């Protein structure tokens, strides 16, 4: 048994990670400032004897005793990270410095939840970990893209300078129950619009592609990365299956039984046209690849949102 700190632990991915760690017998300290996360995500864990919740913003130092650290804290959808872009940068950069400092003091392993956004609007397809990316450093998405790139820099410098045990994963589009209904992401947007009978809004002509990984698969990959002793990273974690946004909208309409019409809007600035991970490294070193098909994951996610909307 280990005492594990999960920053951003009440968020969408963080709450699933906390749940999985508890299920395998770890003690979990969930730290969150509840800027974009929801207390409902971890409400069912509050009575668990091995679970502790602490409200804290990691842009401030944290003094706790733990055996491992998963650093997930940061608003991750454009709607949320563009709301206060300066704070987004602080969360990624100051937050990384504070968590790395804690890991250094405790001499423990720390995992950074990085993002496929470090690749920007990629000129290479699919994206391998060796690709340096194509990012606009002064655009409206830069507060997230560049601060996550800077966090990776800090992790590797702490690794080289202080011999800190780091693990870095780059997370591609992930979906599932407990997504925030207003996070502006394509899966939650389409499902909520379809269930409410509102027009389903596609940006661009719908031909841009994404790869969608179900949250359970992602969490399995993150834990596999943390538990092994060979690979530092970065490692792509995502589903290499590629779907156009129009295909996704059509599948969601079908699964919800919705009569919503599909409408097209202009593509936002710096929005990547194609995004698909090359997961050869994760397959070879972590023996990991997604197992849950998009349709199955969407069916579970639709059931979650149906219940959420019905509850008002």
N, C-alpha and C positions, 0 to 999 in steps of 0.2 A: 504493500500500500504506500502511495505517495501523496503528499499534500501538493495540490496543483493549483496555481493561480491562473485564472482565465480572465484577461481584460476584455471588455466588451462582451462579457459572458451572458448578459441578458438580451443580446441582439439575436438576430435571426440564426446565423451560423453558430454563434457563441452558446446559445441555449441548448442546441442539439449536441454540441461538444461537451458541455457540462453534464448533460444527461448520460452520454455514453461513458464518460469518465467515472461517474458515480456507479453506473451499472457494472463496471469491471472492478469496483472496490476501492477506487481512489477517493481521497478527501478533496473537496473542491471549494476554493475561495473564488467566488464570482465578484468581479469588480466592474462597476458600470456607473456612468454619470446620467444615464437615462435621457440623453439628448435625442437619440433616434430609436432606442430600444424600448421595449414595453415590459412592464412588470408581469403582465399575463404570460409572457414567454417562459418565466421561471416560477410562476405561482405554485405549480404542482411540485416543485422541488423544495419549497421553503420549509416543509416539515421534515425533510430528510436529515437524519442525524449527522451525515457527513457533508452537508452543504451549508455554506455560509455566504451571505450576500453583504457586500459593502458598497455604499454609494461613494464614489470617488472619481475625480477627473485626473487622468494620468499625465496631464500637462503639469501637474504638481507631483513632487516626489511621494513615494509610498514606502512605508517601512513595515514589512511583514516578514514572516519566516515561512518559506515554501521550498519544495524540492524541484519543481519545474514551473516554467512560465510559458503560457501561450498568449502572445500579444495580438489580439484581434480588434482592439479599440480604435475605431475611426468610422465616421459616417461614410457609407460606401456607394450610395446612389447619387446621381447628379443633382436631384432635387434637394437632397440633404447637404451634400458637401458644398454646393454652391450657395446655400443659404447664408453661411458665414465662412467664406473662403479662408480668411486669415486664421480662424480657429481650427479649420480643417488641417491647414499646414502645421499649426502648433501641435495638434493632436498626433499627427504622424511623426513629426521631427522631435519636439520636446518629449512627447510620449515615449518614443524609441529611446532617447537618451536616458530618461528616468528608468525605464524597464531594463535597459542594458546595464545601467548602474546598479540596480537591484540584483540582477543576475551575477554581476561581477562580485558584489559584496558577499553574496551567498554561495558563489562558486557553483551555480546550477545551470542546466541547459535551458535555452530560451528559443522559442519558435516564433518567427515573424510571419503573420498572415499578410503577404504581399499580394499583388494583383496583376492580372493580365494587362491592366491599364499602363504598366511600365513600358509596354510595347507601343503605346500610342495608336496611331492609325497605321498599321504595319505595312511595310513594303515587302515583307517576306511572309509567305503563306504556305503551310501552317507555321506557327511561331515556335522556334526552338529556344531553349534557355540561353544559347550563345548569341541570339539576336539582340542588338543594343537598342532597338526601338526607333520610333519616329514620332517624337512628342513635340507639340507646340508649347514652349516654356512660358508663354505669356497669354495663352488662351483661357477661356472660362473653365476648362477642365484641368488646368495646370495645377491648381491648388491640391488636387488629389493625385494626379499622375506624377508630378514632380516631387511631392512630399513623400510619396511611397518609394520613389526611386532614391531619394535622399535617405530614407529609413534603411533601405537595403545597403547603401554606402556605409552608414553608421554600423550596421550589424557586421559587415565584413571587416571594417576597420577595428572594431572591438575584438573580433576573432583574431586578426593578424597582430594587433598591438598588445592585447591582454590574454591571448590564447583562450578566449571565451568559447564555450560550446554553443554554437548557434545552429539553427535550422531555418531555412527560408523556403517558403512555398509561394508560388504565384497562382492565385485562385482565378479561374475563368468563371464565366456566368454560372451561377448556382441558384437553384430555386427549390421551393418546397414549403410545407406548412410553416407558419410563423413569419413569413415575409411580411413586411410592413405594407398595409393596403394602400398607402399614399406615397410609396417611395419612388414612383415614376418609372419603375423598371418594367420591361416589356411583358414579362410573364404575369406579374401581379396586376398591371394595368389592364391587360387584355381580359384576364379572368374576371376582375371586378366589373369592367364595362359590359362584358358578356352576361354576367349574372344579373346585372341591373337593367339589361335591355338597352344600354346606351350605345351610341356608335363606337366601334372599335377603331381607335386612331393609330394608323401606321405612319411612321415618318419616312420620307423618301418614297420610293415606288414599291417597297416591300421586298426588293430583290437582295438587299443586304443580308448577310448571313451571321448567325451566332451558333455557338455550341453550348448546350444546356446540360448541366450536371446536377443530378438530384442530391440534396443535402446529405443524405445518409452515406452516399458514396464518397463525397468530399471529406466528411468527418473521418471515415475509415482511412483515407489517404493521409490526412493530417496526423493522425495518431501513429500510423505506420512510419511516417517521416520522423516524428519525435522519438519513437522507440528504438530506431536502428542507430548503430554507432559508426557507420562508414561515411554517409553522405551528408555534406553541409548544405548543399543547394547552390543556387536556386533550383527548384523543381516545379515544373508545370503540373497543376492538378485541375483537371477539367475533363469534359467529355469530348472526344474527337469527332463524334457524329455532328455533321453540319446541316443546319436547317435554315431556310430563308425565313424572314419575319412573316411573310405572307403565309407560308406553310404552317407556322406556329399559330397564327391567328385563325386559320381554317380548322386546325386540330382542336383548338380551344372552343370555337363555336360548336363543333360537333360534340365535344365532351360535356358542354354545359347545356346543350339543346337550345342555344340562344338564337333569336331571330335578328340580333343586332346586325346593322350594315357595317361594312368595312369602309372607312374614309381615309384619305391620304393627306398628310401634312408635310411641309418642308422639312428637310433633314437638318437637325441642329448642327451648329459649328463644331468641327473637329470630331464628329461622331464617326467611329471606325466603320468602314464598309464591310470588312470581313474580319472575323475573329475566330480562330480555331487552334487549339493547342496541339503541339506535337508532344505526346506523353511517353515517347520511347524510353526516356530516362526513368520515369516512375515505374514503368513496366519492368525494366531490367533490374533496377536497384531496390524498389519497394515491393515488387511483385503485385502492383496495384493497377487496376483499371476499373472504370465504372461498370456496374452490372445491371443497373435499373434503367430500363428503356424510357425514353421521353414520355410516351403515352401513359405508362404506368405512374410515373412521377407526377405528371400533370393531373391524372385522375385523383391522386391523393391530395394534391394542392387545391384542386377545385372543391373537394369535399371540405377542406379546412375553411376556405373563403365562403362557401355556401353557409356554413355554420356561423361564421363571424358576422356575415351580413344579416342573417336571420335573427341573431342576438341583438342587432341594432347598434 
